[in-house]
């Protein structure tokens, strides 16, 4: 979980990435692994280390997809987890990877304009600290997050980076 951190800073309180369904008591829902969590979580932990542990050395971070409550939520989380694991496992087998690779979008390809415009995202955030109140937030977008909203996110990030005095050289 700390592989991207600078040398001598590659340990911390987070364990391995969750690969199966998990009940999140904070949200009261079942979760399934999020496909980008393996990258995003390491980037956030790296940023914390590069910022001299601005969030604390006991900072923990994870990402998952909320699947709902009760038996239906568990079923959706289980099916999503199993499908993700099966796909990752299948793609480690050379002939399957080559057969599927030609059918997947290639660099420069992506969803149609209609699909990009119909996409959306809804993020629910929760921060817990022993030193203060629980913080909650929500972020939504009206376009596909991988295509239609990326330019908005990049522009907003650039404005923040230009206006904030950050001492770190990366993150």
C-alpha positions as CSV (number, residue, x, y, z in Angstrom):
1,X,0.0,0.0,0.0
2,X,3.0,2.3,0.4
3,X,5.0,1.3,-2.7
4,X,5.0,4.8,-4.2
5,X,6.1,6.5,-1.0
6,X,9.7,7.8,-0.8
7,X,12.3,5.3,0.5
8,X,12.3,5.0,4.3
9,X,8.6,6.0,4.3
10,X,7.0,2.8,2.9
11,X,5.1,1.6,6.0
12,X,2.0,2.8,7.7
13,X,-1.3,1.7,9.2
14,X,-3.1,0.7,6.0
15,X,-3.2,-2.9,5.0
16,X,-3.5,-4.6,1.6
17,X,-6.3,-3.5,-0.7
18,X,-9.7,-5.1,-0.1
19,X,-10.5,-7.5,-2.9
20,X,-13.9,-8.8,-1.8
21,X,-17.2,-7.5,-0.4
22,X,-16.9,-5.5,2.9
23,X,-19.5,-4.0,5.2
24,X,-18.8,-0.3,5.8
25,X,-20.3,0.6,9.2
26,X,-19.7,4.3,8.6
27,X,-21.9,4.3,5.5
28,X,-24.2,1.4,6.6
29,X,-23.7,-0.3,3.2
30,X,-21.8,-3.1,1.5
31,X,-18.8,-2.2,-0.6
32,X,-17.0,-3.7,-3.5
33,X,-13.4,-2.8,-4.7
34,X,-13.1,0.3,-6.9
35,X,-11.1,-0.4,-10.1
36,X,-8.9,2.8,-9.6
37,X,-8.3,2.3,-5.9
38,X,-5.0,0.5,-6.3
39,X,-3.5,3.6,-7.9
40,X,-5.5,6.4,-6.2
41,X,-4.8,5.2,-2.6
42,X,-1.1,5.0,-3.2
43,X,-1.0,8.5,-4.7
44,X,-2.8,9.9,-1.7
45,X,-0.5,8.2,0.7
46,X,2.5,9.4,-1.3
47,X,1.2,13.0,-1.1
48,X,0.8,12.7,2.6
49,X,4.5,11.5,2.9
50,X,5.8,14.3,0.6
51,X,3.9,16.9,2.6
52,X,5.8,15.8,5.7
53,X,2.7,13.9,7.0
54,X,0.4,16.9,6.9
55,X,-2.5,14.4,7.5
56,X,-0.6,12.6,10.2
57,X,1.5,9.5,10.3
58,X,-1.5,7.5,11.4
59,X,-3.5,8.7,8.3
60,X,-5.4,5.9,6.6
61,X,-7.1,6.0,3.2
62,X,-9.2,3.7,1.1
63,X,-11.7,3.8,-1.7
64,X,-14.6,1.5,-2.6
65,X,-17.9,1.4,-4.4
66,X,-21.1,1.5,-2.3
67,X,-23.4,-1.3,-3.3
68,X,-26.3,-0.8,-1.0
69,X,-27.8,-2.2,2.2
70,X,-29.0,-5.7,3.3
71,X,-28.9,-8.9,1.3
72,X,-29.2,-7.2,-2.0
73,X,-26.3,-4.9,-1.2
74,X,-24.2,-8.0,-0.2
75,X,-25.2,-9.8,-3.4
76,X,-24.2,-6.8,-5.6
77,X,-20.9,-6.4,-3.7
78,X,-20.1,-10.1,-4.0
79,X,-21.0,-10.2,-7.7
80,X,-18.9,-7.1,-8.5
81,X,-16.0,-8.4,-6.4
82,X,-16.1,-11.8,-8.1
83,X,-16.4,-10.3,-11.6
84,X,-13.4,-8.0,-10.9
85,X,-11.2,-10.9,-9.6
86,X,-12.2,-13.2,-12.4
87,X,-11.3,-10.5,-15.0
88,X,-8.0,-9.7,-13.4
89,X,-7.2,-13.4,-13.1
90,X,-8.2,-14.2,-16.7
91,X,-6.0,-11.3,-18.0
92,X,-2.9,-12.9,-16.4
93,X,-3.2,-15.8,-18.9
94,X,-1.4,-14.8,-22.1
95,X,-3.8,-16.3,-24.7
96,X,-6.9,-14.9,-23.0
97,X,-5.2,-11.5,-22.6
98,X,-4.3,-11.4,-26.3
99,X,-7.8,-12.6,-27.3
100,X,-9.6,-10.0,-25.2
101,X,-7.0,-7.2,-25.9
102,X,-8.1,-6.8,-29.5
103,X,-11.7,-6.3,-28.4
104,X,-11.0,-3.7,-25.7
105,X,-10.7,0.0,-26.5
106,X,-7.3,0.8,-27.8
107,X,-5.3,4.0,-27.0
108,X,-7.2,7.0,-28.5
109,X,-10.5,5.1,-28.5
110,X,-13.3,5.6,-26.0
111,X,-17.0,5.9,-25.5
112,X,-19.2,7.8,-27.9
113,X,-20.2,11.3,-27.3
114,X,-23.6,10.1,-26.2
115,X,-22.2,7.8,-23.6
116,X,-19.8,10.4,-22.3
117,X,-22.6,12.9,-21.9
118,X,-24.9,10.3,-20.2
119,X,-22.2,9.4,-17.7
120,X,-22.1,10.7,-14.2
121,X,-20.4,10.1,-10.8
122,X,-21.5,10.6,-7.2
123,X,-18.7,10.5,-4.6
124,X,-19.4,10.3,-0.9
125,X,-16.5,11.2,1.3
126,X,-16.0,10.6,5.1
127,X,-13.1,11.8,7.2
128,X,-12.8,10.6,10.8
129,X,-10.3,12.0,13.3
130,X,-9.8,11.5,17.0
131,X,-9.0,15.2,17.3
132,X,-12.2,16.5,15.8
133,X,-15.7,16.0,14.3
134,X,-16.5,13.5,11.5
135,X,-16.3,15.3,8.2
136,X,-18.5,14.3,5.3
137,X,-18.6,15.6,1.8
138,X,-20.1,14.8,-1.6
139,X,-18.9,15.4,-5.1
140,X,-21.0,14.9,-8.2
141,X,-20.4,15.2,-11.9
142,X,-22.7,15.4,-14.9
143,X,-20.4,13.7,-17.4
144,X,-18.4,10.4,-17.6
145,X,-15.6,10.8,-15.0
146,X,-13.0,9.3,-17.2
147,X,-13.7,11.5,-20.2
148,X,-16.3,14.2,-19.9
149,X,-15.3,15.5,-16.5
150,X,-11.6,15.0,-16.6
151,X,-10.9,18.4,-18.3
152,X,-13.0,20.1,-15.6
153,X,-11.1,18.3,-12.8
154,X,-7.7,19.1,-14.4
155,X,-8.6,22.8,-14.7
156,X,-9.8,23.1,-11.1
157,X,-6.7,21.2,-9.9
158,X,-4.5,23.6,-11.9
159,X,-6.1,26.6,-10.3
160,X,-5.6,25.1,-6.8
161,X,-2.0,24.3,-7.5
162,X,-1.4,27.8,-8.8
163,X,-3.0,29.5,-5.8
164,X,-1.8,27.3,-3.0
165,X,1.7,27.5,-1.5
166,X,2.7,23.8,-1.5
167,X,6.1,22.9,-0.3
168,X,6.1,19.4,-1.8
169,X,7.7,18.7,-5.2
170,X,5.2,16.0,-6.1
171,X,2.4,13.9,-4.9
